[in-house]
Structure formats: C-alpha cells, structure tokens
Amino acid sequence: MTQAPTPTADTVRRLVRSLLKNGTDDTDASNGGGPEVRPVRAGHAYTWWVGDRHVLRLAPDRDASVPRRRELRLRDLVRPHVPVTVPVSVAHGDWAPGLACTLDALVPGGTAEEHDVSAVGEADLAGLLTGLRAVPVRQAETIGVPRTAPRSLEALRRMAVHAAERLAAADEFDAARLQQLTPAGATQLAAQPGHAVLTHHALVGEHVVVSADGRVRGVLDWTEAAVGDPAEDIARLAVAVGSPAAGRAATLAGYGPRPCLRGLWLARCDTVMHLTAHLEGRATGRAALPRTRLERAWEPILLERVTDFQDPDPEP
C-alpha cells in the first residue's frame, strides 16, 4: 500500500481546474486564483470543500482507490431505489498516480450529529432501508460490492461484557445493563440465513444529511457498502439517530422484531467497546462523541419489552 502525499490547498485548486478543464461547471472559480478550498475539518487532509457547492474526496492510498471508483457505479445503481439524495459526481479521475478522486455536488443540510430526525425523517430512513433491500444483490456484486458474513452476536456480547467491566471500574457505565442480553438471547438474535441485502455499512451520523426540520435529505460515502446483514445498517442508525428512531424506521421498512433487536444489540455492544477503547487510548480514527453515541444506542425501545421469540419470525 503506497501512502499518498499530503494534499495542499494549491494541489486541490490545480486538481479541480484539471478535472473541469473540459467541463461546463465552473465550481465557483470566478477568479484566476481558482475556487476557495478548505479541508472539511481540521486534521482531515483528504476531503475538501470546493467553493460552496462541491466537495472533493481524495483516496489516501491505492487500497482506498478501489472502493472510491466502485462507489461511482454503486451510487448510480442505488439512486433509483431510494427516496433520499445520493451524491452525484461532476468529475472524477486520479489526483496522483493510481489514487482516485471524485468531485461531488454538495448535498445541502447538516448531519445527524447536528439535527434530530423528525417523524417524517424516520419515514425517509424507512424508505432508505426499503430501497437498499430492493437493489438487486447480483447487480451489486457484479460491480464489485463485497459480501460480508454476519457477525456473531454472542461473541460480540462476550467482548462487550469484559469492556463493560472496565468501564464500570472507571465509573463510566453500569455493567449490569448488559445482562439484559443473555447468551440464549444472543443465539435467538443470530442472523437468519438467506436475508443478505445491500447495506450502506457506514450510516454514522456524519454520513446522514439532515435538514433543520428533521428530514433526511441524503446519505454520503458509499465506499464501505457490502452485501450482508441488514441489521448492520439498523445498528449504525441506532448510534446515529437513537435506538427508538432506528427501530421505528426499520419497522416501517418491513423488518420484523428479530433484525430490529439484533441491530439494537449490535449497536449497544459496539458502543460499549468503542467507549472503552477511547478511554484507554486505543481508539483509531475519529472517535467523536463516544459517550453520546453510547447513550443513543442504549435508549430503551418498546419492541424489546413486548417481543417473545418462542416462534420462528419470518423476515422479508
């Protein structure tokens, strides 16, 4: 894996001019110096705002270039099926030898980290989940979307129990809360065979575009998409918008209690482990708001109080 050079503002301006030299979009380049460019956030060198209408995303290495190129075709495949905006690329190419980039039209709005999702926004999320299930799996795999095996909830539960004990010792979490998920319960919530669908697989708060009125306007960054367990998207939504909203959206999308509760407990175990890693200094990447995300995932939902898995639960 070859690490890319760190891009500068001058690098980005030259790249934008090169990408659009044969296009009609001026990308706010109203002067000879080119458009105003700036990183989307401090310390993040590979995603840049370009003027006030576009965002430039640069693959940091060759491995990241593969899903970046695949994303262009995947977004075209997904777009007709979902009711929210999927970003449109106005130009794409390589910004360094073998390193992909795409210049996308900006999807206006804030994020799920900034705005709460309204009841209508939950319906938007339901439409997203419904649309993802409608995308033909064979077509997704044909363009290179990988297939991932479902995670073992029981294995994750055991790891989360140990992490919760460390959090409890630091007075950060009541480890007894994890006792709600027993080994037998984790077994009942195992992924059901034959239910693999296209998943976004990264529906974190910063990738869910939410307007001030609580509508979900778009979903960003499709590079981690996979064919697999739909509960993974439900889990990430639980962390992004809260377990009640995620559960209601999944139910509106036609998912039964089993994948909804599986997603809930995937999220709860994940957030306990992420907070532990953050407090112990082992977190990698951007560990923003780990306590807030844990609190969202652990919000109680009515479904877990009224569900009994004595009988098989057929799923869509």
Steps between C-alpha positions, in 0.01 A plus 500: 500500500652831389420798720403813309669835549306740720298731270522877542256774404705570187495130410123493535448815291715367218322165515154659481602708199640189332190291571271765356709638217269338245182541701240772530481527878724782621489375862494853633828578325422863431855625520838401369600356839234232477228410749526533873603164645530377856509163678160388626642491850830557674747218460309338214717545193316290242152656486466865396225754454529661158315830493154472650356241262742209481711260702819331381582157639849358454600139554797498741648178357450239228288276720255784560491575128321173421180575698519867396478400132237235572291757685432693178324199347334399825342841548349477152361157587352612832360840400177380331404291804533747789301815588799698628779668307799292402795726408568569134855518368562796267854381424732222599845368423837448669659769713833314520619188314253222581312709759135571425304814569147623441354850498141476623214746508438603860187357664362793702414456865658417831567156642333265743763614751355853474124452446248261647304290253125574496216250453503583129876451504447153643279428199789619281727250673239228453500579130878474496496156664219385271688624195823329599315171533358555150841540334575174314777326691639340186542840334674639806743208508560530127645849549724372780305559820637242747290251693556495876407225747273590792675570826452267795292691752596256775873555436440876496297475822785324680750766393258776600453345845876523565509856365204598719681369809790734425259789449327417827835503681552852363146598607400558137232236448275262690621159385178337620318657204662244271336219697182577306663313210547142612693235304166341408369838385806558285445159341137584425614824337750329270480614138255298296636325189382621163435860599810674363429840342701796382606698807657844517703371796607848616179681595675703768369843592739693278387306193127561555403845369218650708330834444402737781141371484614143569464359147768262377620660177785276394752230584872548435805275456403166349854360496437249780185352344469122521253223434417356836303527823236778493527525879837671449328805348237496774781492757679796350177696481441426870833667574437787257140593581413300813362151548129600505521686169708224339259233622197687373665560162593132465149393595352741243736344247344160565761345726368285782607492865799269451717721271389813687607361838812345349595844368427656839732261682773521238495876558501470879790256508697703243459827690607346831815371335566827314469707817735264681757529221463879502555530876796261491662687212461215253247663270599535135358747254249763600344401834261795516237514773551143630284560811223668303496212252485247783207687653312497169550126456385427856175695476223249586250400233155349545579211265745337740236494774224335300685252278502127566706277269327171581386464140704545182490859373486512119682799357482673162 
